[in-house]
Amino acid sequence: MGVSWTTEQQQVIDLRNRNILVSAAAGSGKTAVLVERIVKIITDKNHPVDIDHLLIVTFTNAAAAEMRERIGNAIEKALDEQPEDEHLLRQLTLIHNAQITTIDSFCLYVVRNHFHEIDLEPNFRIGDEGELKLLREDVLGKVLEQNYEEPSEAFSDFVEGYASGRTDAALNEMILQLYEFSRSYPWPEKWLDSFVGAYRIENREELDRAEWLAPLTQNIRFVLKDCEQLLKQALAVTQQDDGPDMYEKAVQSDLEKYEGLSRLTSFCELSGALSDIKYDRLASSRGFEGDPDKLELVKSLREQAKDVVKKLCKQYFFCSPEMMIEQLERTEPMLEEVVRLTKQFADEFAAAKRRKNLVDFHDVEHFALQILVDEETEKAKKTAEEFRDTFEEIMIDEYQDSNEVQETLLRSISREERGENNIFMVGDVKQSIYRFRLARPELFMKKYDSYSLEESTTQRIDLHKNFRSREEVLTCTNDIFYKIIFLNLITINNTHNRSINYYCTPFFHQIACKRRMIFGISMYKSKIRIKPFFLYFTVNFIHQTKSNHRVKFINRRSPASAMKYKFFINHFGKPVKIIFCSLSFISHNFKNIFTILNFISACRHHIMNFF
């Protein structure tokens, strides 16, 4: 009996003659579908393709080996049904030399076979990390020493401005970091040169248009949106029957201010508005007979929002736009100097490696790019045309972890310039964890937003159903994180939340990558941590109980913190009177161990059902 594919999986398997981006969530059967697509291509009755006419790029050698094994097993299975099929027998032979490989191995293959086109010695070797590190430090030391011996005015100003203490370690780090970043771009020198004009800004309008300032402005607006959410929570509490209604006017006024701020798109406008912000005083709470915890919660939420604005002003708006423009003008010569030093180091380091016949993996990628693409015209060379003739389709796994060099290289050997789209990309931006290796998930997101879900030459297919995990695990994660995200309590730095659904485990990875989180909000440095599974049992217990149970979890450290949990629980279902604290504080924060035992006893049915 054959495999029953979903509609989306069948699309991935069957569609041809187009660029395809597959957004494949965890456990969605990505590898199985990819293998099936390859097998269908090489066994197509009307247009069969030899396996060595496909370029299949994976992220690791282990993944490449697994892919080769799976394809081989699939071919052998097909041969069991058609033992006389010569085409299948041929594929079983060709698979051992097929280009099922990592991007590094493919680049090495290109360089090994075309080294003469860039005047590279054929007996080069990949240097080990220790050897390259020592050589790098030695070359950089000599570069700085040369500049110290005959210092220019710009170099002296740069050293005086950025060297710390009696060492130039800070200079070394700056140059090496800029060098490493440049190597993730196709043409490092062009990328470095593009910096030089970035600080040439003469007025506020040019500052607002600065490309490097746009992400900062956007991030400030995201933070202000989170402040809005805090005030909306506080406003909701003031409007409850036993809430502090005397605070409603001041909280409403704060909320309107934050809503106005978050609508501003200009950095200079934000600078002026935030520096002039004034808050209304809270009305007196004398004689208040409602819930004192709610009173403290409203104060706490309001203060948190005000603290965030203070930190924004301190971090980004410490001076006026005019003073910032003046500082940029004074800093520009130092930027030019660090770019010059980085380029000098790059040249000297490349020469030192050539003398030793050494290359690193960045070199291999750039050598392959030199072989395939003309730097001046950025058009494909003859060698790239030969690869275009060879490869019927280019398949890229884990596309979310590609960088600009890999993107340029693989597109150069595709048939896009001939008007034939033949690139197949699969990945999941939520699983992009190699930014520290200079991966560019923005490449994935750009196509995710521009490719069509309908029939098109550039088409996107979403695989969003999870077949790996048990339903109970998916229910738990989705129950919690869907509602948190729905309430806008977590700042997600990309718009890929359209994949949230019951079948797919969402956002555990993304939450784990956040450095700071309070109650689902990433920007406040609180110690509180939501314990997902424990919270899940609590929510289930509340949902499936007819009466409103009072469960007292006593948090001696912070009543306001406990109230945040109470507010959170109330969003999951009917209102519940509950004081809650993190499980990690049980030994310190519970006066009565029987409270815990009684609660676990009441929840035991749901806990056992979960497992």
C-alpha positions in Angstrom: 0.0 0.0 0.0 1.4 3.4 -1.1 1.9 6.5 1.1 -1.1 8.8 1.3 0.2 12.3 0.7 -1.5 15.5 1.7 -2.6 17.9 -1.0 0.3 20.2 -0.3 2.8 17.3 -0.2 1.5 16.0 -3.5 2.0 19.5 -5.0 5.7 19.5 -3.8 6.2 16.1 -5.5 4.4 16.9 -8.8 5.0 20.5 -9.8 7.7 21.2 -12.4 9.2 24.0 -14.5 9.1 26.7 -11.9 11.0 28.1 -8.9 9.4 26.6 -5.8 9.8 27.6 -2.1 8.6 25.0 0.4 8.0 26.4 3.9 8.2 23.1 5.8 7.4 23.2 9.5 9.0 20.7 11.9 7.8 17.2 11.5 5.9 17.9 8.3 7.6 15.1 6.2 9.9 17.4 4.4 12.7 14.8 3.7 10.3 12.1 2.7 8.5 14.4 0.2 11.9 15.7 -1.2 13.0 12.1 -1.8 9.7 11.2 -3.4 10.1 14.3 -5.7 13.6 13.2 -6.8 12.4 9.7 -7.5 9.5 10.9 -9.5 11.8 13.2 -11.6 14.3 10.4 -12.4 11.5 7.9 -13.2 9.3 10.2 -15.2 8.0 8.2 -18.2 7.9 11.3 -20.5 11.1 13.1 -19.4 13.3 10.9 -17.2 16.3 12.7 -15.7 19.5 11.0 -14.7 20.3 11.4 -11.0 23.6 13.1 -11.7 21.8 15.8 -13.6 20.3 17.1 -10.3 22.2 19.3 -7.9 20.9 18.5 -4.3 22.4 20.8 -1.7 22.0 19.9 2.0 23.4 21.7 5.1 25.6 18.9 6.6 27.5 15.9 5.4 25.4 13.7 7.5 22.2 15.0 5.9 23.8 14.5 2.4 24.7 10.9 3.3 21.1 10.3 4.6 19.6 11.8 1.5 21.8 9.6 -0.8 20.9 6.5 1.2 17.2 7.3 1.1 17.2 7.9 -2.7 19.2 4.7 -3.2 16.7 2.7 -1.1 13.8 4.2 -3.1 15.5 3.2 -6.4 16.1 -0.3 -5.2 12.5 -0.6 -4.1 11.4 0.5 -7.6 13.8 -2.0 -9.1 12.2 -4.8 -7.1 9.0 -4.0 -9.0 10.7 -3.5 -12.3 13.9 -5.6 -12.3 14.5 -5.3 -16.0 14.3 -1.5 -16.1 17.7 -0.3 -17.5 17.1 3.3 -16.6 16.7 2.4 -12.9 19.8 0.2 -13.0 21.7 3.1 -14.5 20.5 5.4 -11.7 21.7 2.9 -9.1 25.1 3.2 -10.6 25.1 7.0 -11.1 23.9 7.8 -7.6 27.4 7.2 -6.1 28.7 10.1 -8.2 25.6 12.3 -8.1 25.9 15.8 -6.7 24.1 15.2 -3.4 26.3 17.3 -1.3 26.8 20.3 1.0 27.4 23.8 -0.5 31.1 23.6 0.7 31.7 20.3 -1.0 30.1 21.5 -4.2 32.2 24.7 -4.2 35.3 22.5 -3.6 34.2 20.3 -6.6 34.0 23.4 -8.8 37.4 24.7 -7.6 39.2 21.3 -7.9 38.0 21.0 -11.5 38.5 24.6 -12.6 41.4 25.9 -10.5 43.3 26.9 -13.7 40.7 29.6 -14.5 41.7 31.6 -11.4 45.5 30.8 -11.4 45.2 28.6 -8.3 47.7 25.9 -7.5 46.0 22.5 -7.8 47.6 21.1 -4.7 46.0 23.5 -2.3 44.7 22.2 1.0 42.0 23.2 3.5 43.7 24.7 6.6 42.6 23.6 10.0 41.1 26.2 12.3 44.0 26.3 14.7 46.5 26.9 11.9 44.4 29.6 10.3 43.8 31.3 13.6 47.5 31.6 14.3 48.2 32.9 10.7 45.3 35.4 11.0 46.7 36.8 14.2 50.2 37.0 12.8 49.1 38.8 9.7 46.9 41.3 11.6 49.8 42.0 14.0 52.1 42.8 11.0 49.4 45.0 9.4 48.9 47.1 12.5 52.7 47.2 13.1 53.2 48.7 9.6 50.6 51.4 10.3 52.2 52.2 13.7 55.6 52.7 12.1 54.3 55.3 9.6 51.0 56.4 11.1 48.7 58.6 9.2 46.5 61.2 10.9 43.4 59.1 10.3 45.1 56.0 11.8 46.2 57.9 14.9 42.7 59.3 15.4 41.3 55.8 15.0 43.6 54.3 17.5 43.0 57.1 20.0 39.3 56.7 19.6 38.9 52.9 19.8 42.0 51.4 21.4 41.4 50.6 25.1 44.1 50.8 27.7 47.5 49.7 26.7 46.5 47.1 24.1 45.0 47.2 20.7 42.8 44.1 21.3 39.7 46.2 20.6 41.1 47.2 17.2 41.9 43.6 16.3 38.4 42.5 17.2 36.8 45.2 15.2 38.9 44.5 12.1 38.5 40.7 12.3 34.7 41.0 12.8 34.3 43.3 9.9 36.4 41.0 7.8 34.3 37.9 8.7 31.1 39.8 7.9 32.4 40.9 4.5 33.2 37.2 3.6 29.5 36.4 3.7 28.9 38.7 0.8 29.7 37.9 -2.9 32.0 40.8 -3.4 33.6 41.7 0.0 35.5 44.8 -1.2 32.3 46.3 -2.8 30.4 45.6 0.4 33.1 47.3 2.5 33.3 50.3 0.2 29.5 50.7 0.4 30.0 51.6 4.1 32.1 54.7 3.4 29.2 56.9 2.3 26.8 55.6 4.9 27.7 58.4 7.4 27.6 61.2 4.9 24.4 62.8 6.3 23.8 66.5 6.2 20.2 67.0 7.6 17.3 65.4 9.4 15.6 64.2 6.2 18.8 62.3 5.1 19.1 60.8 8.6 15.6 59.5 8.4 16.3 57.9 5.0 19.5 56.3 6.1 19.3 52.6 5.4 21.2 51.5 8.5 18.7 53.5 10.7 15.5 51.8 9.3 15.8 48.5 11.3 16.5 50.5 14.5 13.4 52.7 14.0 11.3 49.6 13.3 12.5 48.0 16.5 11.7 51.0 18.5 8.1 50.9 17.1 7.9 47.2 18.0 8.9 48.0 21.6 6.3 50.8 21.8 3.7 48.4 20.5 4.6 46.1 23.5 4.1 49.1 25.8 0.6 49.5 24.3 -0.1 45.9 25.2 1.0 46.5 28.8 -1.3 49.5 29.1 -4.2 47.6 27.5 -3.8 44.9 30.2 -3.7 47.6 32.9 -6.8 49.3 31.4 -8.7 46.0 31.3 -7.9 45.5 35.0 -9.2 49.0 35.9 -12.5 48.2 34.2 -13.1 45.1 36.2 -15.7 45.2 39.0 -13.1 45.0 41.8 -10.4 46.8 39.8 -8.9 50.3 40.6 -11.3 52.4 38.4 -9.8 55.6 39.7 -6.7 54.8 37.6 -8.6 54.4 34.4 -8.3 57.9 33.1 -4.5 58.1 33.6 -4.0 54.6 32.1 -6.2 55.6 29.1 -4.2 58.7 28.6 -0.9 56.7 28.7 -2.3 54.3 26.2 -3.3 57.0 23.7 0.3 58.4 24.0 1.9 55.1 23.2 -0.5 54.5 20.3 0.5 57.8 18.8 4.1 57.1 19.3 4.0 53.7 17.7 2.4 55.2 14.6 5.4 57.5 14.0 7.7 56.2 11.2 10.5 58.8 11.4 13.4 58.5 13.8 13.6 62.2 14.2 9.9 62.5 15.0 10.2 59.7 17.6 13.2 61.5 19.1 11.2 64.7 19.6 8.0 62.9 20.8 9.8 60.7 23.4 11.9 63.4 24.8 8.8 65.6 25.4 6.5 62.8 26.8 4.6 63.7 30.0 2.4 61.4 32.1 -0.7 62.1 34.0 -0.6 61.5 37.8 -2.5 58.6 39.1 -5.6 59.5 41.2 -5.5 58.8 44.9 -6.5 55.3 45.9 -7.6 56.3 49.4 -10.8 54.5 50.3 -10.4 51.9 47.5 -12.3 48.7 48.5 -11.6 46.5 45.5 -8.8 43.9 45.0 -5.5 45.3 46.3 -3.6 42.9 44.1 -5.2 44.5 41.0 -4.3 47.9 42.3 -0.6 46.8 42.5 -0.8 45.1 39.1 -2.0 48.3 37.4 0.8 50.3 39.0 3.4 47.7 38.1 2.3 47.5 34.4 2.3 51.3 34.1 5.7 51.6 35.7 7.1 48.9 33.4 5.9 50.8 30.3 7.5 54.0 31.6 10.7 52.2 32.4 10.9 51.0 28.8 10.5 54.5 27.5 13.2 55.7 29.8 15.5 53.0 28.5 14.7 53.8 24.9 15.6 57.5 25.5 18.8 56.5 27.3 19.9 54.0 24.7 18.8 55.7 21.4 17.8 59.3 22.1 20.6 60.5 24.3 21.2 63.4 22.0 19.3 65.5 19.4 19.3 64.5 15.7 21.4 67.5 14.9 24.1 66.4 17.4 23.9 62.9 16.0 24.5 64.2 12.5 27.5 66.1 13.8 28.9 63.0 15.5 28.4 61.0 12.3 30.4 63.6 10.4 33.3 63.3 13.0 33.1 59.5 12.9 33.2 59.1 9.1 37.0 59.4 8.8 37.4 56.6 11.4 34.9 54.4 9.5 37.0 55.0 6.3 40.1 54.0 8.3 38.7 50.8 9.7 37.5 49.8 6.2 41.0 50.6 4.8 42.6 48.5 7.5 40.2 45.6 6.9 40.9 45.6 3.2 44.6 45.7 3.8 44.3 42.8 6.2 42.2 40.8 3.7 44.9 41.3 1.0 47.8 40.4 3.3 45.9 37.4 4.7 45.1 36.1 1.2 48.7 36.5 0.2 49.9 34.6 3.3 47.5 31.7 2.6 48.6 31.6 -1.0 52.3 31.3 0.0 51.4 28.4 2.2 49.0 26.9 -0.3 46.2 27.1 2.3 42.5 28.0 1.8 39.6 28.2 4.2 35.9 27.5 3.5 35.2 31.1 2.8 38.0 31.1 0.2 36.5 28.0 -1.5 33.1 29.7 -1.8 34.7 32.9 -3.3 37.0 31.0 -5.6 34.0 29.1 -6.9 32.2 32.4 -7.4 35.1 33.8 -9.3 35.0 30.8 -11.6 31.3 31.1 -12.2 30.5 34.8 -12.2 32.2 37.9 -13.6 32.6 40.4 -10.8 32.4 43.5 -13.0 29.2 42.5 -14.9 27.9 40.0 -12.3 27.0 37.8 -15.3 27.5 34.1 -15.6 30.8 32.9 -17.2 31.2 30.1 -19.6 31.8 27.6 -16.8 28.5 28.5 -15.2 26.8 28.0 -18.6 28.2 24.4 -18.7 26.7 23.7 -15.2 23.4 25.1 -16.4 23.4 22.6 -19.3 24.2 19.8 -16.8 21.7 20.4 -14.0 18.0 20.0 -14.8 17.1 21.2 -11.3 18.8 22.7 -8.3 17.4 21.6 -5.0 18.4 23.5 -1.8 17.6 22.0 1.6 17.6 24.2 4.8 17.4 27.3 2.6 16.7 29.5 5.7 20.5 29.1 6.5 21.8 30.3 3.2 23.9 33.4 2.8 24.5 35.9 0.0 27.5 34.1 -1.4 25.7 30.8 -1.7 22.6 32.5 -3.1 24.6 34.2 -5.8 26.6 31.1 -6.6 23.6 28.8 -7.0 21.5 31.3 -9.0 24.5 31.7 -11.4 24.2 28.0 -12.4 20.4 28.0 -12.5 18.6 28.6 -15.8 16.8 31.8 -14.7 18.7 34.0 -17.2 17.4 31.7 -19.9 13.9 32.2 -18.8 13.6 28.7 -17.2 12.9 28.5 -13.5 14.5 25.4 -12.1 15.3 26.1 -8.4 13.6 24.2 -5.6 14.1 25.5 -2.1 12.9 24.0 1.2 13.3 25.3 4.8 11.6 26.8 7.8 12.6 30.3 8.9 11.6 29.4 12.5 14.5 26.9 12.5 17.1 29.3 11.4 19.8 29.0 14.1 23.0 29.9 12.2 22.9 33.7 12.1 26.1 33.6 14.1 27.6 31.8 11.0 26.3 34.7 8.9 23.2 33.0 7.5 20.6 35.4 6.0 17.1 34.2 6.8 15.9 37.4 5.1 16.6 35.6 1.8 13.9 33.0 2.7 11.5 35.7 4.0 11.8 37.8 0.9 10.7 34.8 -1.3 8.1 33.8 1.3 6.4 37.1 0.9 6.8 37.5 -2.8 6.1 33.9 -4.1 2.5 33.1 -4.9 0.4 30.3 -3.3 -1.4 30.1 -6.6 -0.2 28.5 -9.9 2.9 30.5 -10.8 6.4 30.4 -12.2 7.5 31.4 -8.7 5.3 29.4 -6.3 5.2 28.8 -2.5 3.9 25.7 -0.9 3.3 25.5 2.9 3.8 22.2 4.7 2.3 23.0 8.0 1.0 19.7 9.4 3.2 17.9 12.0 3.4 14.1 11.7 6.2 13.6 14.1 4.9 14.5 17.5 2.0 13.1 19.5 -1.3 15.0 19.5 -0.9 15.7 23.2 2.4 17.5 22.7 1.1 19.6 19.9 -2.0 20.4 21.8 0.0 21.6 24.8 2.3 23.8 22.8 -0.4 25.3 20.6 -2.8 25.8 23.5 -0.2 28.0 25.2 1.8 29.7 22.6 -1.0 30.3 20.1 -2.9 32.2 22.7 0.2 34.1 23.9 0.9 35.1 20.3 -2.7 35.9 19.6 -2.7 38.3 22.5 0.4 40.0 21.0 2.4 39.3 24.2 5.4 37.9 22.5 7.5 40.0 20.0 8.2 37.9 16.9 10.8 39.5 14.8 9.5 38.1 11.5 6.0 37.8 10.0 6.1 34.0 9.6 3.3 33.5 12.2 0.9 32.4 9.4 2.1 28.8 9.9 0.6 28.6 13.4 -2.0 25.9 13.5 -3.1 22.9 15.5 -0.9 20.5 13.7 2.4 22.3 13.9 4.6 22.7 17.0 5.2 26.5 17.0 7.7 28.8 18.4 9.5 26.7 21.1 12.7 27.3 19.2 12.0 31.0 18.7 11.1 31.5 22.4 14.3 29.7 23.4 16.3 32.2 21.3 14.9 35.2 23.2 17.4 36.5 25.8 14.8 38.3 27.9 11.2 37.4 28.6 8.6 38.4 31.1 5.1 37.0 30.8 5.7 36.4 27.1 7.1 39.9 26.5 10.7 39.9 25.5 11.9 43.3 26.5 11.4 43.4 30.3 14.2 41.9 32.4 12.0 40.1 35.0 12.9 36.8 36.6 9.5 35.3 35.9 9.4 32.3 33.6 6.3 30.5 32.4 6.5 26.8 32.8 4.6 25.5 29.7 3.7 22.0 30.8 2.7 22.9 34.3 0.7 25.8 33.0 -1.0 23.5 30.5 -2.2 21.2 33.3 -3.5 24.2 35.2 -5.4 25.5 32.2 -6.9 22.1 31.5 -7.9 21.8 35.1 -9.6 25.1 34.9 -11.3 24.5 31.6 -12.8 21.2 32.6 -14.0 22.2 36.1 -17.5 23.6 36.5 -17.0 25.7 39.5 -14.4 28.5 40.0 -11.7 27.0 42.3 -9.6 29.1 44.5 -6.0 27.7 44.2 -3.7 29.7 46.4 0.0 29.5 45.3 1.7 31.9 47.7 4.6 33.9 46.2 6.3 35.7 49.1 8.7 37.6 46.8 6.3 39.6 44.6 2.5 39.8 44.8 2.6 41.8 41.5 4.4 38.9 39.8 1.8 36.5 41.0 -0.9 38.7 39.7 0.7 38.6 36.2 0.2 34.9 36.2 -3.4 35.4 37.4 -4.0 37.8 34.5 -2.5 35.3 32.1 -4.6 32.4 33.3 -7.8 34.4 33.0 -7.1 34.8 29.2 -7.3 31.0 28.7 -10.9 30.6 29.8 -13.4 31.6 32.4 -12.2 33.9 35.3 -10.4 32.0 38.0 -9.3 33.2 41.4 -5.7 32.1 41.5 -2.4 33.3 42.8 0.4 31.7 40.8 4.2 31.4 40.9 6.8 29.5 38.9 7.5 25.9 39.8 11.2 26.7 40.0 10.5 28.6 43.2 8.4 25.9 44.9 10.9 25.2 47.7 11.1 28.9 48.6 7.6 30.2 47.9 5.0 27.8 49.2 4.1 28.0 52.8 2.1 24.8 52.8 3.3 21.7 50.9 -0.3 20.4 51.1 -1.4 23.1 48.7 0.8 21.5 46.0 -0.2 18.0 46.8 -3.9 18.9 46.8 -3.5 20.6 43.4 -1.6 17.7 41.9 -4.2 15.3 43.2 -7.0 17.4 41.6 -5.1 17.5 38.3 -3.9 13.8 38.3 -6.5 12.7 35.8 -5.5 15.3 33.3 -1.8 14.7 33.9 -2.2 10.9 33.3 -4.2 11.6 30.1 -1.5 13.8 28.8 1.2 11.2 29.1 
